[in-house]
Amino acid sequence: MHIDQLNRKVNIPANPQRIISIVPSQTELLYDLGLKERIVAQTVFCVHPANEFKTAIKIGGTKKLDLEKIFSLKPDLIIANKEENEKSQIEELEKHFPVWISDIETIQDALDMINSIGKITQTQQKALAIIDSINQARAKFKSKQVISMKVIYLIWQKPYIAVGRQTFIKNMLEEVGFVNMIEENRYPEISVEDLKNLNADYILLSSEPFPFNEFHKSEIENLIGKKNCIVVDGEFFSWYGSRMMLAYPYFGEILKKLP
């Protein structure tokens, strides 16, 4: 019996052999734990590792799962997330299969998730090595002096949606030394006037879930009359698995490039 991050008891086999992951960052973690042969399916958004993605069985998107296909695969463990997956679909799946759900807002939540999945899959030594690598990268980055800068982090357009409190991304922004100017919880809609009036030092445009690019950067800068937008790789701010090992070096590169 295992306890997930919603404090639910989940009856998982001693060494699950048919795992389905429906969260991209956690799918990548499973591969990095050496579990390739035990992953029977993943979502269309589980794009890392790239080579494995090409040949993996896909079972729809994170919020639009192909339940019939999942049933046919007979998993003995499904790894999900409270925020990224649709509650009604998870409730249907857990009637038939063990579903372990993560709930991640802080860096520590992410590290706890990695450790828990290591225990569940009997790969705890590899999980602890990943956690150690993350902590080392974090300590190396944190040892450098970082000046606080006010930012707004956008994840969507039409309407513009920003990242607020009670989110993992907000915690990762703080890791960089950024101060998130959005006071609302979760993911509030924000107007062009708000973008102007908040007068952030930088507006960060995430590459996901909306694929902001240089065109959108110019568009927003023209609307607000200030050239302070930066397109960033959203995976390093929002993926709460083994990709965190690479996040801190990436943050260092961002700081070097700030105008």
NUBA-795386 format. One record per residue: y negated, x negated, z of N, C-alpha, C in turn; residue number from 1. Coordinates in steps of 0.1 Angstrom, whole numbers, plus 2048, in hexadecimal, padded with zeros to 3 digits. Each point is the difference from the previous one (the first is absolute). Layout:
# residues N
R Y X Z Y X Z Y X Z NUM
...
END
This chain:
# residues 259
R 80C 7F8 800 7F4 808 800 7F3 7F7 800 1
R 7F7 803 7F7 7F4 7F9 7FF 7F4 809 802 2
R 7F5 7FB 805 7F4 807 802 7F6 7FC 7F5 3
R 7FB 80A 7F9 7F6 7FC 7F5 7F2 800 806 4
R 7F6 7FE 7F8 7F2 7FF 804 7F9 80D 803 5
R 807 80B 7FE 7FC 80D 805 807 804 80D 6
R 807 7F6 805 807 802 80D 80C 80A 7FE 7
R 805 800 7F4 80C 809 7FE 80D 7F8 801 8
R 80A 806 805 80D 7FA 800 807 802 7F2 9
R 804 7F5 7FA 806 801 7F3 80E 7F9 801 10
R 80A 808 7FC 80E 7FB 801 803 7F9 7F3 11
R 7FF 7F3 800 802 7F7 7F5 80E 7F9 801 12
R 808 7FE 7F5 80C 7F9 801 7FD 7F1 805 13
R 80A 7FA 806 7FE 7F3 806 7FB 7F5 7F6 14
R 804 802 7F3 7FB 7F6 7F6 7FF 807 7F3 15
R 7F5 808 7FE 7FF 808 7F4 801 7F9 7F3 16
R 808 805 7F7 803 7FA 7F3 7F9 806 7F4 17
R 7FC 80D 802 7FA 807 7F4 7F2 805 805 18
R 7F6 7F7 7FD 7F2 802 805 7F7 804 7F5 19
R 7F8 80B 803 7F6 804 7F6 7F2 7FE 808 20
R 7F7 7F9 7F9 7F3 7FE 806 7F6 808 7F7 21
R 7F8 808 807 7F6 808 7F9 7F2 7FC 803 22
R 7FE 7F4 804 7F3 7FA 803 7FF 7F2 7FA 23
R 7F7 7FE 7F7 7FF 7F3 7F9 800 7F3 808 24
R 7F8 800 80A 7FF 7F4 809 80D 7FD 807 25
R 807 80B 804 80C 7FF 808 80C 7FC 7F6 26
R 7FF 805 7F4 80A 7FC 7F6 800 7F1 7FE 27
R 7F4 7FA 7FE 7FE 7F2 7FE 806 7F8 80C 28
R 7FD 806 80C 806 7FA 80C 80F 7FF 800 29
R 806 80B 7FC 80F 800 7FF 805 7F5 7F7 30
R 7FA 7FE 7F5 804 7F6 7F7 7FE 7F2 806 31
R 7F5 7FE 807 7FD 7F3 807 80A 7FE 80C 32
R 806 80A 805 80A 7FF 80A 80E 7FD 7FA 33
R 800 7FF 7F3 80D 7FD 7FA 809 80B 7FD 34
R 7FB 80C 7FF 808 80D 800 801 806 7F2 35
R 7FE 7F8 7F6 800 805 7F2 80C 808 7FD 36
R 80C 7FB 804 80D 806 7FC 801 80E 807 37
R 7F9 802 80B 801 80C 807 7F5 80B 7FD 38
R 7F7 7FC 7F8 7F5 80A 7FC 805 808 7F4 39
R 803 80D 802 805 807 7F5 7F6 807 7F7 40
R 7F3 802 806 7F6 806 7F8 7F2 7FE 807 41
R 7F6 802 7F8 7F2 7FE 805 7F7 808 7F7 42
R 7F3 801 804 7F7 809 7F9 7FA 7F8 7F4 43
R 7F9 807 7F7 7FA 7FA 7F4 7F4 7F8 804 44
R 7FB 800 80D 7F5 7F8 804 805 7F4 808 45
R 80D 7FE 801 805 7F4 807 802 7F5 7F6 46
R 7F4 7FA 7FD 800 7F7 7F4 803 7F2 803 47
R 801 7FD 80D 804 7F2 804 80D 800 807 48
R 809 7F6 7FE 7FE 7F5 7F6 801 806 7F2 49
R 7F9 7F9 7F6 7FF 806 7F3 80D 800 7F8 50
R 808 7F5 802 80D 800 7F8 809 80A 805 51
R 801 803 80D 809 80A 805 7FB 80E 7FC 52
R 7F3 802 800 7FA 80C 7FC 805 805 7F2 53
R 801 7F7 7F7 804 803 7F2 80D 807 800 54
R 809 7FC 808 80E 805 7FF 804 80A 80B 55
R 7F7 801 80A 803 809 80B 801 80F 7FC 56
R 808 808 807 800 80E 7FE 7F4 806 806 57
R 7F9 809 7F9 7F3 806 805 803 80E 804 58
R 7FA 804 80B 802 80E 804 7F2 807 802 59
R 7F7 7FE 7F6 7F3 807 800 7F6 7F8 808 60
R 7F4 807 803 7F5 7FA 807 801 802 80E 61
R 7F8 7F9 808 800 801 80E 7FE 80E 806 62
R 7F8 808 7F9 7FD 80E 804 807 80A 7F7 63
R 807 7FC 7F6 807 809 7F7 80E 7FA 7FD 64
R 808 801 80A 80D 7FA 800 80A 809 7F8 65
R 809 7FA 7F9 80B 807 7F9 80B 802 80A 66
R 7FF 80B 807 80A 803 80B 80E 801 7FB 67
R 802 806 7F5 80D 802 7FA 807 7F2 7FD 68
R 7F8 7F7 7FB 805 7F3 7FD 803 7F8 80D 69
R 7F8 802 80A 803 7FA 80D 80D 805 806 70
R 802 80D 7FF 80C 806 805 80D 7FA 7F9 71
R 7FE 7FE 7F3 80C 7FB 7F8 803 7F1 804 72
R 7F6 7F9 805 802 7F2 803 807 7FE 80E 73
R 800 80A 808 806 800 80D 7FC 7F4 809 74
R 7F3 7FF 803 7FC 7F5 808 805 801 80F 75
R 802 7F5 806 802 801 80F 7F4 7FC 808 76
R 7F5 7FD 7F9 7F3 7FE 806 7F5 802 7F6 77
R 7F6 807 804 7F3 801 7F9 7F5 7FB 808 78
R 7F8 7F7 7FB 7F5 7FB 807 7F3 806 7FA 79
R 7F8 807 809 7F4 807 7FC 7F4 7FC 808 80
R 7F5 807 7FD 7F4 7FE 808 7F8 80D 802 81
R 7FB 802 80B 7F9 80C 804 7F5 804 7F6 82
R 7F8 7F6 7FC 7F4 802 7F8 803 801 7F1 83
R 809 7F7 7FC 803 7FE 7F1 809 80B 7FA 84
R 808 806 808 80A 80A 7FB 7FC 80E 804 85
R 805 809 7F8 7FD 80F 802 809 805 80B 86
R 7FA 806 80B 807 805 80B 80B 809 7FD 87
R 7FE 80A 7F7 80A 80A 7FD 80C 7FA 7F9 88
R 7FE 7F6 7F8 80B 7F9 7FA 808 7F8 80A 89
R 7F9 7F9 809 807 7F8 80A 808 80A 809 90
R 7FB 80B 804 807 80A 808 80D 805 7F9 91
R 800 801 7F3 80B 804 7F9 80B 7F5 7FF 92
R 7FB 7F4 7FE 809 7F4 7FF 807 7FE 80E 93
R 7F9 801 80B 806 7FD 80D 80A 80A 804 94
R 801 80B 7F9 80B 80A 803 80D 7FA 7FB 95
R 800 7F6 7F7 80C 7FC 7FA 803 7F1 802 96
R 7F5 7F8 803 801 7F1 801 7F8 7FB 80B 97
R 803 7F4 806 7F8 7FA 80A 7F3 7FB 7F9 98
R 7F4 805 805 7F3 7FC 7FB 7F8 7F9 80B 99
R 7FE 7F3 7FE 7F8 7F8 80A 7F1 800 7FB 100
R 7F7 805 808 7F2 801 7FC 7F7 7F6 807 101
R 7F8 7F9 7F8 7F6 7F7 806 7F3 808 801 102
R 7F7 7FB 80A 7F3 806 801 7F7 7F4 804 103
R 7F8 7FB 7F6 7FA 7F4 802 7F1 801 7FF 104
R 7F9 7FC 80A 7F1 800 801 7FB 7F2 803 105
R 807 7F8 807 7FB 7F3 805 80A 7F5 7FA 106
R 7FB 7F4 802 808 7F4 7FC 80D 800 808 107
R 7FE 803 80D 80C 7FF 809 80A 80B 7FC 108
R 7FC 80C 7FB 809 80A 7FB 808 7FA 7F5 109
R 7F9 7F9 7F7 807 7FA 7F4 80B 7F6 804 110
R 7FC 7F7 80A 809 7F6 804 80C 807 807 111
R 7FE 80A 808 80A 808 807 80A 806 7F6 112
R 7FA 805 7F5 808 806 7F5 809 7F6 7FA 113
R 7FB 7F4 7FD 808 7F6 7FA 80C 7FC 809 114
R 7FD 7FF 80D 80A 7FC 80A 80B 80B 801 115
R 7FB 80D 800 80A 80B 801 809 801 7F4 116
R 7FB 7FE 7F4 808 801 7F4 80A 7F4 800 117
R 7FB 7F5 805 80A 7F4 801 80B 804 809 118
R 7FE 806 80C 80A 804 809 80A 80A 7F9 119
R 7FA 80A 7FA 808 80B 7FA 809 7FB 7F5 120
R 7FC 7F6 7F8 807 7FB 7F5 808 7F3 804 121
R 7FF 7FC 80C 807 7F4 805 7FB 7F3 7F9 122
R 7F3 800 7FE 7FA 7F4 7F9 7F4 7FC 809 123
R 802 801 80D 7F5 7FD 809 7FA 7F2 800 124
R 809 7F6 7FD 7FB 7F2 800 7F6 7FF 7F4 125
R 804 806 7F5 7F7 7FF 7F4 7F3 808 803 126
R 801 80B 807 7F4 808 804 7F7 7F8 809 127
R 806 7F9 80A 7F8 7F8 809 7F9 7F5 7F9 128
R 807 7FA 7F6 7FA 7F5 7F8 7F4 805 7F8 129
R 801 80C 7FA 7F5 807 7F9 7F4 802 80A 130
R 803 805 80B 7F6 803 80A 7F9 7F3 804 131
R 808 7F5 802 7FA 7F3 804 7F7 7FB 7F4 132
R 804 802 7F4 7F8 7FB 7F5 7F3 808 7FF 133
R 800 80D 803 7F4 808 800 7F7 7FB 80B 134
R 806 7FE 80C 7F7 7FC 80B 7FA 7F2 7FE 135
R 808 7F7 7F9 7FA 7F3 7FD 7F5 801 7F6 136
R 802 808 7F6 7F5 802 7F6 7F4 806 806 137
R 802 80A 809 7F5 806 807 7F9 7F7 809 138
R 807 7F7 808 7F9 7F7 809 7F8 7F6 7F8 139
R 806 7FB 7F5 7F8 7F6 7F7 7F4 806 7FB 140
R 800 80D 7FC 7F4 806 7FA 7F6 803 80B 141
R 805 805 80C 7F7 803 80B 7F9 7F4 806 142
R 806 7F4 7FE 7FB 7F4 806 7F3 7FC 7FA 143
R 7FD 806 7F4 7F4 7FD 7F8 7F5 809 805 144
R 7F4 7FC 800 7F4 808 804 7FE 80B 7F5 145
R 800 80C 804 7FD 80B 7F6 7F4 808 805 146
R 7F7 801 7F7 7F3 808 803 803 80F 7FD 147
R 7FC 808 809 802 80F 7FF 7F7 805 7F4 148
R 806 808 7F8 7F9 806 7F5 803 80F 7FF 149
R 7F6 808 7FE 802 80F 7FF 806 804 7F3 150
R 80B 808 800 806 803 7F3 804 80F 800 151
R 801 805 7F4 806 80D 7FD 80C 7FD 7F6 152
R 80C 806 803 80C 7FD 7F8 803 80D 7FA 153
R 800 801 7F2 803 80C 7F9 80E 7FF 7FA 154
R 807 80B 801 80E 801 7FB 801 80A 7F4 155
R 7F5 808 7FE 801 80B 7F5 7F2 803 7FB 156
R 800 805 7F4 7F4 805 7FA 802 80E 7FB 157
R 7F5 808 7FE 800 80E 7FC 809 808 808 158
R 7FD 802 80D 7F5 7FB 807 802 7F2 806 159
R 7F6 7F9 803 801 7F3 807 806 803 80E 160
R 80B 7F8 803 806 801 80D 800 7F2 806 161
R 7FC 800 80D 7FF 7F3 807 80B 7FF 80B 162
R 801 7F5 805 809 7FD 80B 7F9 801 80D 163
R 804 808 80A 7FA 802 80D 808 7FA 80B 164
R 7FE 806 80C 808 7FB 80C 80E 805 7FF 165
R 808 7FB 80A 80E 804 801 808 7FD 7F3 166
R 7FD 7F5 7FA 808 7FC 7F4 803 7F1 801 167
R 80B 7FD 7FA 805 7F2 7FF 7F5 7F7 7F9 168
R 7FB 806 7F5 7F6 7F9 7F8 7F4 7FC 808 169
R 7FB 809 809 7F5 7FD 809 803 7F4 808 170
R 80C 7FF 805 804 7F4 809 801 7F4 7F7 171
R 804 801 7F4 800 7F4 7F8 7F2 7FB 7FC 172
R 7F7 809 7FE 7F2 7FD 7FE 7FB 7F8 80B 173
R 803 804 80C 7FC 7F9 80C 806 7F2 801 174
R 80C 7FF 7FB 806 7F3 800 7F8 7F6 7F8 175
R 7FA 805 7F5 7F8 7F7 7F7 7F3 7FC 807 176
R 7FB 809 809 7F3 7FE 806 7F6 80A 7FB 177
R 805 80A 7F8 7F8 80B 7FB 7FE 80B 80B 178
R 7F4 806 800 7FE 80C 809 800 80C 7F7 179
R 809 809 802 801 80C 7F8 7F5 80A 804 180
R 7F8 804 7F7 7F4 809 803 804 80E 801 181
R 80C 804 7FC 804 80E 800 805 804 80E 182
R 7F9 809 806 803 805 80E 80B 80A 800 183
R 801 808 7F5 80A 80B 801 80E 7FB 800 184
R 809 808 804 80E 7FC 801 807 802 7F2 185
R 80A 7F8 7FE 809 800 7F4 7F8 7FD 7F3 186
R 800 80A 7F7 7FB 7FD 7F2 7F5 80B 7FC 187
R 7F4 7FE 805 7F6 80A 7FD 7FA 7FF 7F1 188
R 7FC 80B 7FB 7F8 800 7F3 7F2 7FA 803 189
R 7FB 7F9 7F6 7F3 7FA 802 7F8 802 7F3 190
R 7F3 803 801 7F7 802 7F5 7F9 7F3 7FC 191
R 7FB 801 7F4 7F8 7F5 7FB 7F4 7FD 809 192
R 7FA 80B 805 7F5 7FF 809 804 7F9 80D 193
R 80C 803 805 805 7F9 80C 802 7F1 7FD 194
R 805 7FD 7F4 802 7F2 7FC 7F2 7F9 800 195
R 7F6 807 7FC 7F2 7F9 800 7FB 7FF 80E 196
R 801 80B 808 7F9 800 80D 807 7F7 80A 197
R 80D 7FF 7FF 807 7F7 80A 7FD 7F2 7FE 198
R 7FB 7FC 7F4 7FB 7F2 7FE 80A 7F6 804 199
R 80C 801 7FC 80A 7F6 804 7FD 7F2 7F9 200
R 805 7F6 807 7FF 7F2 7F9 808 800 7F4 201
R 80C 806 801 809 800 7F4 808 80E 800 202
R 802 804 7F3 809 80C 7FE 80C 7FA 7FA 203
R 80C 802 806 80C 7FB 7FB 808 80B 7F9 204
R 803 7FD 7F3 807 809 7F8 80F 7FC 7FE 205
R 808 809 806 80E 7FC 801 807 802 7F2 206
R 80A 7F8 7FD 808 801 7F4 80A 80C 801 207
R 802 805 80C 809 80B 802 7FC 809 80B 208
R 803 80D 801 808 807 7F6 7F8 803 7F3 209
R 7F2 801 801 7F9 801 7F3 7FE 7F2 7FB 210
R 802 7FD 7F3 7FF 7F3 7FB 7F2 7FC 7FC 211
R 7F8 7FE 80B 7F2 7FB 7FD 800 7F3 7F8 212
R 7F7 7FE 7F7 7FF 7F4 7F8 7F1 7FC 7FE 213
R 7FE 7F6 7F8 7F2 7FB 7FD 7F7 80B 7FA 214
R 806 809 7F8 7F8 80B 7FB 7FA 809 80B 215
R 809 804 80A 7FC 808 80B 7F6 7F9 809 216
R 802 7F3 801 7F6 7F7 808 7F2 802 7FA 217
R 7FF 7FE 7F3 7F3 801 7FA 7FA 80E 801 218
R 809 80A 7FF 7FC 80E 800 7FA 803 80E 219
R 807 7FC 80B 7FB 803 80D 7F3 7F8 803 220
R 800 7F4 7FC 7F4 7F8 802 7F4 806 7F9 221
R 802 805 7F5 7F5 807 7F9 7FB 80D 807 222
R 80A 807 806 7FD 80C 807 7F8 7FE 80D 223
R 804 7F5 807 7F9 7FD 80D 7F4 7F6 7FF 224
R 7FF 7FA 7F4 7F5 7F7 7FE 801 7F3 808 225
R 80C 7FC 802 803 7F3 808 80D 7FA 7FB 226
R 7FF 7F3 7FE 80C 7F9 7FB 808 7FA 80B 227
R 808 808 807 807 7FB 80C 80F 805 800 228
R 805 804 7F4 80E 805 7FF 809 7F4 7FD 229
R 80C 801 806 80A 7F6 7FE 80E 807 7FE 230
R 806 7FD 7F5 80E 806 7FD 80A 7F7 808 231
R 808 807 809 80A 7F8 808 80E 805 7FD 232
R 80A 7F8 803 80E 804 7FE 804 808 80C 233
R 802 80D 7FE 802 809 80B 80E 7FD 807 234
R 809 7FA 7FA 80D 7FD 806 7FE 7F8 80C 235
R 7F7 7F6 800 7FE 7F7 80B 7F9 807 80C 236
R 7FA 80B 7FE 7F9 807 80B 809 80C 805 237
R 809 805 7F8 807 80C 804 80F 7FF 801 238
R 806 7F5 7FB 80F 7FE 801 804 7FA 80D 239
R 807 807 808 803 7FC 80E 80E 7FB 801 240
R 804 7F7 7F8 80D 7F9 801 7FF 7F2 7FE 241
R 80A 7FA 7F9 800 7F1 7FE 7F4 7FB 7F8 242
R 7FA 809 7F8 7F4 7FC 7F8 7F5 7FB 809 243
R 800 804 80D 7F6 7FB 809 800 7F1 801 244
R 80B 7F9 7FD 800 7F2 800 7F6 7FA 7F6 245
R 7FE 807 7F5 7F7 7FC 7F5 7F2 805 802 246
R 7FE 80A 809 7F3 807 801 7F6 7F6 805 247
R 803 7F8 80A 7F6 7F8 807 7FB 7F5 7F7 248
R 808 7F9 7F8 7FB 7F7 7F6 7F7 807 7F6 249
R 804 80C 7FC 7F7 808 7F7 7F3 803 806 250
R 7FF 804 80D 7F4 802 806 7F7 7F4 800 251
R 806 7F4 802 7F8 7F4 7FF 7FA 7FE 7F3 252
R 807 803 7F5 7FB 7FF 7F2 7F4 80A 7FE 253
R 801 80C 806 7F6 80A 7FE 7F3 7FB 807 254
R 801 7FA 80B 7F4 7FB 807 7F9 7F5 7F9 255
R 808 7F8 7F9 7FB 7F4 7F8 7F8 805 7F5 256
R 804 80C 7FA 7F9 805 7F4 7F5 80A 803 257
R 7FD 803 80C 7F5 80A 803 7F3 7FA 7FB 258
R 7F8 808 7F9 7F3 7FB 7FB 7F6 7FE 80C 259
END
